[in-house]
Amino acid sequence: MKICYVSTYQPQHCGIADYTDNLCQALLEGTKDTSITVAAEYDSSPLETERLTCIPCFRRGEGYAENILRVIYKIKPDIVHIQHDYSVYGLSEEFLNFLGRLKVRKVVTMHEVHTPETPEKVSYGLENLPVNHKRLADLSDMLIVHSRGMSLWLRNYGVDGKKITIIPHGTPNIPVGEPSIAKRSLGFSELDKIILSFGFIRHFKNDQLLIRAFKDVAAHISNVKLVLAGGLHPYSSKIDMEEASRRRILVESLGLNEHVKLIEKYVPSEDIPILFTSADVFVFLHDQPFMEVSGALHSAFGACKPIVATSVPRFGEVGEVSPQTLIKPGDREGLVKVLIKILTDEGFADDCRRRVAEYAALTSWSRVAMQHYNLYKQLYKS
């Protein structure tokens, strides 16, 4: 079976590039009859192996349809699968017309579903939310979403439920080693307790709240450290850039320089195992009601460590796996309380690790890849 993905791809530092790469690798490992071509953004690297090819051919913000179609017509795939991101393709006439011109079985993964709750994201008009998403479904053979909430919003827009399938975001298997070695390699003591926040610097991640809460935690636990790991996104906004500066200023003003480690760069995959092995707990504090899921969260699932997160749609899976560690956005007191419990109550921490490990196995990339493969076969036969 010949699959063509339309996506951002490596070495671009973004979640969808990582997602596509993980899915490609898991599909190729799990099947023998699959070959994949990625029609990718120009910043991706060309690649040609026996079963995987990457062809950089388009740029966001410019007319992309003709360039992508040229690649698709040349390779003649059985399935075209678009890894959709509104910031790359939009959801306007250009993208919908592009879908209409694709005379092949086509799947679209919606990594986010716009809703009226975040009007600042909807560049094509709030009044067009239902009609554009309905047209998207009508022009596609199947829409993939990562959560029930995303599916419900599409149904609210009039999308036929038969056109929607839920496939969770894949979870990598993070090779976790000896914590004491990992902690020392990052400049910590093997006895230190490490709180880790991982992912791109975003103003809505509430890192400043975490820094202030960390000071409260440190008043109860003497050997605790905080690590904020991740740099700016290639398409970061000005307010995100300012957030990076504000974090540094806050750490200094609170006298926490010796206790907070800022790794302000993209963390490559080869560095993740040591970083994640050193952590005792992950923290995710987004406060926006974006209807999406988190690749960074799934990386944390793969490390099988306790996870504290806010009760927003992005982290809905934490509520299913470990509801005791879900807090309301902005709840500094609740954050401090649950962090202290995880870091001092080994029985509670062990239970959190067990639950996370079970969910990581259920959403492993190998399982997720086979769900895709079975869908492709079903569409191809039909």
C-alpha positions in Angstrom: 0.0 0.0 0.0 1.3 3.4 -1.0 0.6 6.2 1.5 1.3 9.9 1.0 1.4 12.1 4.0 1.1 15.8 3.6 2.7 17.3 6.7 5.5 19.2 8.3 8.4 16.8 8.8 11.9 16.4 10.2 14.1 18.2 11.2 11.4 20.9 11.8 11.0 21.5 15.5 7.2 21.2 15.8 4.8 18.7 17.2 3.2 17.6 13.9 6.7 16.9 12.4 7.5 14.7 15.4 4.0 13.1 15.1 4.4 12.3 11.5 7.9 10.9 12.0 6.8 8.6 14.8 3.8 7.4 12.8 5.9 6.7 9.7 8.5 4.7 11.7 5.9 2.7 13.6 4.0 1.9 10.3 7.1 0.7 8.5 8.2 -1.4 11.5 4.7 -3.0 11.9 3.9 -3.7 8.3 5.7 -5.2 5.3 3.5 -3.9 2.4 3.6 -0.2 3.2 5.6 2.5 1.5 5.4 6.1 2.5 6.0 9.4 0.8 5.9 12.7 2.8 5.0 15.8 0.8 6.5 18.2 3.3 7.3 21.8 3.9 10.4 23.2 2.4 12.2 23.4 5.8 12.1 19.6 5.9 15.0 17.5 4.8 14.9 15.5 1.5 15.0 11.7 2.2 14.9 8.7 -0.1 15.1 5.1 1.3 13.5 1.9 0.1 10.2 2.5 1.8 10.3 6.1 3.0 10.7 9.2 0.9 10.4 12.9 1.9 9.9 15.5 -0.8 9.9 19.1 0.5 7.5 20.9 -1.9 5.5 23.7 -0.2 5.6 26.6 2.2 2.9 27.7 4.6 1.4 31.1 3.9 1.9 30.7 0.1 -0.1 29.0 -2.6 0.7 25.4 -1.8 -2.0 23.4 -3.6 -0.3 23.1 -7.0 3.1 22.0 -5.6 1.5 19.3 -3.4 -0.7 18.1 -6.1 2.2 17.7 -8.5 3.9 15.4 -6.0 0.8 13.4 -5.4 0.0 12.9 -9.1 3.6 11.8 -9.7 3.7 9.1 -7.0 0.1 7.9 -7.5 -0.6 6.8 -3.8 -3.4 4.6 -2.7 -4.2 6.9 0.3 -3.4 10.6 0.9 -3.3 11.5 4.6 -3.1 15.1 5.6 -1.8 16.0 9.0 -3.8 19.1 9.4 -2.8 22.2 11.3 -4.8 25.5 10.9 -1.6 27.5 10.9 -0.2 25.6 8.0 -3.2 25.0 5.7 -6.0 27.1 7.2 -9.6 26.0 6.6 -10.5 28.5 3.9 -11.3 28.1 0.2 -7.8 27.3 -0.8 -7.6 24.2 1.4 -11.1 23.1 0.7 -10.6 23.5 -3.1 -7.3 21.5 -2.7 -9.2 18.7 -1.1 -11.8 18.7 -3.9 -9.1 18.4 -6.5 -7.6 15.3 -4.8 -9.1 12.3 -6.8 -7.8 9.6 -4.4 -8.9 8.2 -1.0 -8.1 10.9 1.5 -7.8 11.1 5.3 -7.4 14.2 7.4 -6.2 14.1 10.9 -7.4 17.2 12.8 -4.8 17.8 15.5 -7.0 20.6 16.8 -10.7 21.4 16.3 -11.5 25.1 16.4 -14.4 26.1 18.6 -16.2 29.4 19.5 -14.3 29.4 22.8 -11.1 30.6 21.2 -12.3 33.1 18.6 -8.8 34.6 18.3 -7.8 31.4 16.5 -10.5 31.4 13.9 -9.2 33.5 11.0 -12.0 32.4 8.6 -14.9 33.8 10.6 -16.8 32.3 13.6 -19.9 32.2 11.4 -18.1 29.7 9.1 -17.1 27.2 11.8 -20.0 24.7 11.1 -20.1 25.1 7.3 -16.3 24.9 6.8 -15.9 21.8 9.0 -18.9 20.2 7.4 -17.4 20.8 3.9 -14.1 19.4 5.2 -15.8 16.2 6.1 -17.8 16.0 2.9 -14.6 16.3 0.9 -12.7 13.7 2.9 -13.2 9.9 3.2 -12.4 10.0 6.9 -11.5 12.5 9.7 -9.3 11.4 12.5 -9.4 13.1 15.8 -7.5 12.3 19.1 -10.3 12.6 21.7 -14.0 12.3 22.2 -14.3 16.0 22.8 -12.9 16.8 19.4 -15.3 14.3 17.9 -18.3 15.9 19.7 -17.4 19.3 18.3 -17.3 18.0 14.7 -20.7 16.4 15.3 -22.0 19.7 16.6 -20.9 21.2 13.3 -23.1 18.7 11.4 -20.4 16.2 10.5 -21.7 12.7 10.0 -20.4 10.5 12.8 -19.5 7.8 10.3 -16.9 10.2 8.8 -15.1 10.5 12.2 -12.8 8.0 13.9 -11.0 8.5 17.2 -7.3 7.4 17.2 -5.4 8.6 20.3 -2.1 10.4 19.9 0.7 7.9 20.0 3.0 7.5 23.0 6.7 6.8 22.6 8.5 4.3 24.6 11.0 6.4 26.5 14.0 4.3 27.7 14.2 5.3 31.3 17.5 4.5 33.0 19.0 4.9 36.5 17.6 8.2 38.0 20.7 8.9 40.1 23.0 8.8 37.0 20.6 11.0 35.0 20.3 13.6 37.8 24.0 13.8 38.2 24.5 14.2 34.5 22.2 17.3 34.6 24.2 18.8 37.5 21.9 17.7 40.3 22.4 15.5 43.4 21.1 12.0 43.2 18.9 12.8 46.2 17.3 15.8 44.6 13.6 15.6 43.6 13.0 17.0 40.1 9.9 18.7 38.9 9.9 18.9 35.1 7.9 21.2 32.7 8.6 20.1 29.1 7.6 21.7 25.8 7.7 24.9 23.8 7.7 28.2 25.7 4.1 29.5 25.5 2.6 32.4 27.5 -0.5 30.3 28.2 1.6 27.5 29.8 1.7 29.5 33.1 5.3 28.8 33.8 5.3 31.9 36.1 2.6 30.2 38.3 4.7 27.1 38.4 7.8 29.0 39.5 5.9 30.7 42.3 4.3 27.4 43.4 7.8 25.8 43.3 9.0 28.3 45.9 6.1 27.2 48.1 7.0 23.5 47.5 10.7 24.2 48.3 9.6 25.6 51.7 8.4 22.1 52.6 11.0 20.0 50.7 14.6 21.1 50.9 16.0 19.0 48.1 13.6 19.9 45.3 14.6 21.4 42.0 12.6 22.7 39.0 13.5 22.2 35.4 11.8 24.2 32.6 12.9 22.5 29.3 12.1 23.6 25.8 12.7 26.6 23.6 10.6 28.9 21.4 8.6 27.5 18.6 9.9 28.3 15.1 6.7 30.4 14.6 6.5 31.8 18.2 4.6 35.0 18.8 6.0 38.2 20.3 4.2 37.5 23.6 5.8 34.1 23.8 9.2 35.6 23.3 8.5 38.1 26.1 7.4 35.2 28.3 10.8 33.7 28.0 12.3 36.9 29.4 9.7 37.2 32.2 10.5 33.7 33.4 14.2 34.5 33.8 13.4 37.7 35.7 11.0 36.0 38.0 13.4 33.2 38.9 16.1 35.9 39.7 13.7 38.1 41.7 12.6 35.1 43.9 16.1 34.1 44.6 15.7 30.7 42.9 18.7 30.7 40.5 20.3 27.8 42.3 17.1 25.8 42.3 15.6 26.4 38.9 17.3 25.1 35.7 16.2 26.7 32.4 16.9 24.7 29.3 15.8 27.3 26.7 16.2 25.3 23.5 14.5 22.5 21.6 15.3 19.3 23.3 16.4 16.7 20.6 15.1 13.2 20.8 18.5 11.8 21.8 18.5 14.0 25.0 15.0 13.2 26.1 15.8 9.9 27.9 18.3 11.4 30.3 16.0 14.5 30.9 12.9 12.3 31.5 14.8 9.8 33.7 15.9 12.6 36.0 12.3 13.7 36.6 10.2 12.7 39.6 7.0 14.4 38.3 5.9 16.3 35.2 3.8 19.4 35.2 1.6 20.9 32.5 -0.3 24.1 33.3 -1.9 25.4 30.1 -5.0 27.5 30.8 -6.6 27.8 27.4 -9.6 25.7 26.3 -8.0 24.6 23.0 -9.7 21.5 21.7 -6.6 19.4 21.1 -4.2 17.0 22.7 -0.6 17.3 23.7 2.4 15.6 22.1 4.6 16.7 25.0 2.1 15.1 27.4 2.3 11.8 25.5 6.1 11.9 25.8 5.6 12.2 29.5 3.3 9.2 29.5 6.1 7.3 27.7 8.4 7.9 30.7 5.8 6.4 33.1 6.2 9.1 35.7 3.5 11.0 37.8 1.9 13.8 35.8 0.2 16.9 37.2 -1.9 18.9 34.7 -4.7 21.4 34.4 -8.3 20.4 33.7 -8.4 21.8 30.1 -9.3 19.7 27.0 -5.6 19.5 26.0 -4.9 17.3 29.1 -8.2 15.4 29.3 -6.4 12.1 29.2 -4.7 12.9 32.6 -8.2 13.2 34.1 -9.0 9.7 32.8 -5.7 8.2 33.9 -4.9 10.0 37.2 -7.8 12.3 38.2 -6.2 12.9 41.6 -3.4 14.9 39.9 -5.7 17.1 37.8 -6.0 20.7 39.1 -8.0 23.7 38.0 -6.2 26.3 35.9 -4.6 29.0 38.2 -5.0 26.9 41.3 -1.6 27.5 42.9 -2.6 26.1 46.3 -3.9 22.9 44.7 -0.7 22.6 42.6 1.5 22.9 45.7 -0.5 20.4 47.6 -0.4 17.7 44.9 3.3 18.2 44.2 4.2 17.8 47.8 2.0 14.6 48.0 3.7 13.1 45.0 7.2 13.9 46.2 6.7 12.7 49.8 4.1 9.9 49.5 5.9 7.0 47.7 2.7 4.8 47.7 0.7 7.6 46.0 3.6 8.2 43.5 3.8 4.5 42.7 0.1 4.3 42.0 0.4 7.3 39.6 3.3 5.6 37.8 1.3 2.4 37.4 -1.7 4.1 35.9 0.4 6.2 33.5 2.4 3.1 32.4 -0.9 1.2 31.6 -2.1 4.1 29.5 1.3 4.4 27.8 0.9 0.8 26.7 -2.6 1.3 25.4 -1.5 4.3 23.3 1.9 3.1 22.1 2.9 4.1 18.7 2.9 0.5 17.5 -0.8 0.2 18.5 -1.7 3.6 17.0 0.1 2.8 13.8 -1.9 -0.4 13.4 -5.1 1.5 13.9 -4.1 3.7 11.0 -3.1 0.8 8.9 -6.4 -1.0 9.4 -8.3 2.2 8.5 -6.2 2.6 5.3 -7.0 -1.0 4.3 -10.7 -0.5 5.0 -10.8 2.6 2.8 -8.7 1.1 0.1 -10.9 -2.0 -0.2 -14.1 0.2 -0.3 
